[in-house]
């Protein structure tokens, strides 16, 4: 039993290996995941606060299968905060979890929730959402005019479909140096476009093979409008670099290129959070980096075992991301969006 902030969390199977041992490290256990979440909590909690969360649970470790969980049958502990939202998928109201305190984060580790997948939108109106409704439940109309339908970010998800040659038929590309070099190159081309549009961009490793680029925006536009704007920018990038960039949904047409995934930018779709662990053998995490660092880092530099030391030395590079929001009204007007 773990006591945290006057709450008690029942922990079990702490020696269970969630990431098996490799040549580079011993098995990474549930105990290690609990310790990691505890150490990075001051950095990750501000980025999770008030954002509905999708759990990605690996009860038998990364090789034992996983499942997604948005809702639950038995009530979670009393310290877990919840929000009730209308779900278009179920055509009714559903309760979603938000990770607003340390006990909740550590309880997720007990559930073997390796990956943290928060929404890009929040239920808190401060400081730029006071014009939006706080009535999230009851109908599709309610959710569409409310805060959760207005994201804080325009996001670009860059996935290299450049294979190492070791994959089994049908497998996704594994992490390899050639693919990483290409995704870095495409990310820099995208940054040039964003700079020309006077849009500041925040960069992080996905923790897998690619990169995530976040552009913080005022909550003026809903998911549909921002997805359209991001697609216009992505297509401009594709047309400038057709041999390197694709927006094709068919996997067979992505080979040898960097795929910009525009399909995740809808309400309820998620990306791995900043500092989220990922289910790779190296126990990597999604780590913010500066644009200046991009040429010198590799995703496996940042793992559950090394990320806390980096954070203690460098701090949270995204601490002020919500203070760097852009007004897109003029840009979208010029684009006809």
C-alpha positions in Angstrom: 0.0 0.0 0.0 1.4 3.4 -1.0 0.4 6.6 0.7 0.4 9.7 -1.5 -1.2 13.1 -0.7 -3.4 11.6 2.0 -4.5 8.9 -0.4 -3.8 5.2 -0.4 -3.0 3.3 -3.5 -3.0 -0.5 -3.5 0.0 -1.7 -5.6 0.4 -5.3 -6.7 2.9 -7.4 -8.8 5.6 -4.7 -8.7 8.2 -7.1 -9.9 6.3 -7.9 -13.1 8.4 -7.2 -16.1 6.6 -4.7 -18.4 9.6 -4.3 -20.7 11.6 -7.5 -21.0 15.4 -7.4 -20.5 17.6 -6.6 -23.5 21.3 -6.5 -24.0 21.3 -2.8 -23.0 19.2 -3.0 -19.8 17.6 -5.4 -17.2 13.8 -6.0 -17.3 11.9 -2.8 -16.6 9.2 -3.6 -14.1 5.9 -2.1 -12.8 7.9 -0.8 -9.9 10.1 1.1 -12.3 7.0 2.5 -14.0 5.6 3.7 -10.7 9.0 5.3 -9.8 9.2 6.9 -13.3 5.7 8.5 -13.0 6.5 9.7 -9.5 9.7 11.4 -10.7 8.3 13.0 -13.8 4.9 14.0 -12.2 5.8 17.7 -11.7 6.6 17.9 -15.4 3.8 15.7 -16.9 0.8 16.6 -14.8 0.5 20.2 -16.1 0.3 18.7 -19.7 -2.4 16.2 -18.7 -4.5 18.5 -16.5 -8.2 18.7 -17.5 -7.7 16.6 -20.6 -9.8 13.5 -21.1 -7.5 10.4 -21.2 -7.5 7.2 -23.1 -5.7 4.4 -21.3 -3.5 2.0 -23.1 -2.9 -1.0 -20.8 -0.4 -3.7 -21.0 -1.2 -6.0 -18.0 1.2 -8.7 -19.1 3.9 -6.4 -20.5 4.6 -5.0 -23.9 4.8 -8.5 -25.4 1.6 -9.7 -23.8 -0.9 -7.7 -25.8 -2.7 -4.5 -24.8 -6.1 -2.9 -24.8 -7.5 0.6 -24.9 -9.8 1.9 -22.2 -11.8 5.1 -22.1 -14.5 4.1 -19.7 -14.8 1.6 -16.8 -17.4 -0.7 -15.3 -16.4 -0.5 -11.6 -15.8 2.9 -10.0 -12.2 4.1 -9.9 -10.8 5.4 -6.6 -12.3 8.6 -5.2 -9.2 10.6 -6.0 -9.6 10.1 -9.7 -11.4 13.1 -11.2 -13.9 12.5 -14.0 -15.7 14.5 -16.7 -19.0 13.5 -18.4 -19.0 14.1 -22.1 -21.3 13.3 -25.0 -19.8 10.5 -27.1 -20.7 10.5 -30.8 -19.4 6.9 -30.9 -21.9 5.6 -28.4 -24.5 8.3 -29.1 -24.8 9.0 -25.4 -23.0 10.5 -22.4 -19.8 8.8 -21.1 -17.5 9.4 -18.2 -13.8 10.1 -19.0 -10.9 10.2 -16.6 -8.7 13.3 -16.2 -5.3 13.0 -14.6 -5.2 16.0 -12.3 -3.2 14.7 -9.3 -0.3 12.5 -8.4 -2.4 9.6 -6.9 -4.2 9.2 -10.2 -1.0 9.1 -12.2 0.5 6.4 -9.8 -2.8 4.4 -9.9 -2.4 4.3 -13.7 1.0 2.7 -13.2 -0.7 0.1 -11.1 -3.0 -0.6 -14.0 0.0 -1.0 -16.3 -1.2 2.0 -18.3 2.1 2.3 -20.1 1.0 5.0 -22.6 -0.7 8.2 -21.7 -3.0 9.5 -24.4 -4.7 12.8 -23.5 -7.0 14.8 -25.8 -5.6 17.9 -27.5 -8.5 19.9 -25.9 -9.3 20.7 -22.3 -12.4 21.1 -20.1 -10.9 24.2 -18.4 -11.8 27.6 -20.0 -8.8 29.4 -18.6 -7.4 31.6 -20.2 -8.7 31.6 -23.8 -11.9 29.6 -23.7 -14.3 31.6 -21.6 -16.4 32.2 -24.7 -17.1 28.5 -25.1 -19.8 26.4 -23.5 -19.0 24.3 -20.4 -22.0 22.0 -21.1 -20.2 18.9 -22.5 -23.0 16.3 -22.1 -26.5 15.7 -23.2 -26.3 16.0 -27.0 -24.0 16.2 -30.0 -24.9 19.9 -30.3 -23.7 20.5 -26.7 -20.3 18.8 -27.2 -19.7 20.5 -30.5 -20.1 24.1 -29.1 -18.2 23.3 -25.9 -14.5 23.4 -24.8 -13.6 19.8 -25.6 -14.3 20.5 -29.3 -11.7 23.3 -29.4 -8.1 22.0 -29.3 -5.1 23.9 -27.9 -2.9 22.7 -30.7 -2.5 22.2 -34.4 -0.4 19.0 -34.5 1.8 17.4 -37.2 2.5 13.6 -36.7 5.5 12.5 -38.8 5.9 8.8 -39.3 8.7 7.4 -41.5 7.7 4.4 -43.7 11.4 3.5 -44.4 12.1 -0.1 -43.5 15.2 -1.6 -41.9 14.7 -4.8 -43.8 14.3 -6.9 -40.7 10.6 -6.5 -40.3 8.2 -9.4 -40.8 5.6 -9.1 -43.7 2.9 -6.7 -42.7 4.9 -5.2 -39.8 5.2 -1.4 -39.3 8.7 0.0 -40.0 11.0 -0.5 -37.0 13.2 2.2 -35.7 16.3 2.6 -37.8 18.9 5.3 -38.6 18.0 5.8 -42.2 14.3 6.4 -41.4 15.3 8.7 -38.5 17.5 10.8 -40.8 14.7 11.2 -43.3 12.1 12.2 -40.7 14.4 14.8 -39.2 14.9 16.2 -42.7 11.2 16.5 -43.4 10.6 18.0 -39.9 13.0 20.8 -40.8 11.3 21.4 -44.1 8.0 21.7 -42.2 9.6 24.1 -39.7 10.6 26.4 -42.6 7.0 26.6 -43.6 5.7 27.2 -40.1 8.4 29.9 -39.6 7.3 31.6 -42.9 3.7 31.6 -41.5 5.1 33.1 -38.2 3.9 30.0 -36.3 6.1 28.9 -33.4 6.5 25.1 -33.2 7.3 22.8 -30.3 9.1 19.5 -31.1 9.2 16.1 -29.4 10.2 12.6 -30.3 7.2 10.3 -30.5 9.1 7.7 -28.5 8.7 5.3 -31.4 10.0 6.1 -34.9 8.8 9.6 -35.6 8.3 13.1 -34.5 5.4 15.2 -33.2 5.3 19.0 -33.9 2.8 21.0 -31.9 1.7 24.6 -32.8 -0.2 26.1 -29.9 -3.3 28.0 -31.0 -6.0 30.1 -29.4 -9.3 28.2 -29.0 -11.0 30.0 -31.8 -11.6 27.0 -34.1 -12.9 23.5 -33.7 -11.2 20.2 -34.6 -12.6 20.2 -38.1 -11.2 23.7 -39.0 -7.8 23.0 -37.5 -7.6 19.7 -39.3 -8.3 21.4 -42.5 -5.7 24.1 -41.8 -3.1 21.4 -40.9 -3.9 19.5 -44.0 -3.3 22.5 -46.2 0.1 23.0 -44.6 0.9 19.3 -44.9 -0.1 19.2 -48.6 2.0 22.3 -49.3 5.0 20.4 -47.7 4.1 17.3 -49.8 4.0 19.3 -53.1 7.4 20.8 -52.3 9.0 17.4 -51.4 6.9 14.8 -53.3 9.7 12.1 -53.2 9.9 12.4 -49.4 6.4 13.1 -48.0 3.1 11.4 -48.4 -0.4 11.9 -47.1 -1.6 8.6 -48.5 -3.8 6.5 -46.2 -3.0 3.2 -48.0 0.1 1.8 -46.3 1.4 0.3 -49.6 1.7 3.9 -51.0 3.8 5.2 -48.1 6.9 3.1 -48.5 10.1 5.0 -48.6 8.5 8.2 -47.5 7.5 10.1 -44.3 3.7 9.9 -43.7 1.9 12.9 -42.3 -1.0 11.4 -40.4 -3.9 13.9 -40.7 -6.5 11.4 -39.5 -5.8 11.7 -35.8 -6.9 15.4 -35.6 -10.5 14.8 -34.6 -12.3 15.0 -31.3 -11.5 12.0 -29.2 -8.4 10.9 -31.2 -5.2 11.2 -29.3 -1.4 11.1 -29.5 1.0 9.9 -26.9 1.6 12.6 -24.3 4.7 14.5 -23.7 6.9 12.2 -21.4 4.6 9.2 -22.1 6.4 5.8 -22.1 6.1 3.7 -25.2 5.9 0.0 -25.8 9.3 -0.5 -27.4 12.0 -2.9 -26.1 14.2 0.1 -25.0 11.4 1.5 -22.8 11.6 4.8 -24.7 9.5 7.9 -23.8 8.2 10.8 -25.9 10.6 13.6 -25.1 10.6 17.3 -26.0 13.7 18.5 -27.7 14.8 21.8 -29.1 15.2 22.3 -32.9 18.9 22.8 -32.3 19.1 19.3 -30.7 17.3 17.5 -33.5 20.5 16.6 -35.5 22.2 15.1 -32.4 19.5 12.9 -30.7 18.0 9.5 -31.3 14.8 8.2 -29.8 16.5 5.6 -27.7 18.4 8.4 -25.9 15.2 9.0 -23.9 13.9 6.1 -21.8 12.2 5.5 -18.5 15.7 5.1 -17.0 17.3 8.2 -18.5 14.5 10.8 -18.9 14.3 11.9 -15.2 17.9 12.9 -15.3 17.4 15.0 -18.4 14.3 16.7 -16.9 16.2 17.5 -13.7 19.0 19.1 -15.8 17.0 20.8 -18.6 13.6 21.2 -17.1 10.3 21.1 -19.0 11.0 22.6 -22.5 7.2 22.9 -23.0 6.4 24.5 -19.7 5.2 27.7 -21.5 3.6 26.1 -24.5 0.1 27.4 -23.7 1.5 30.9 -23.3 2.8 30.8 -26.9 -0.6 30.5 -28.6 -1.3 32.0 -32.0 -4.3 33.8 -33.4 -5.1 32.0 -36.7 -7.9 34.2 -37.9 -5.8 36.1 -40.4 -4.0 33.1 -41.7 -7.2 31.1 -42.2 -8.9 34.0 -43.9 -6.0 34.2 -46.4 -6.2 30.5 -47.0 -9.9 30.5 -47.4 -10.3 27.9 -44.7 
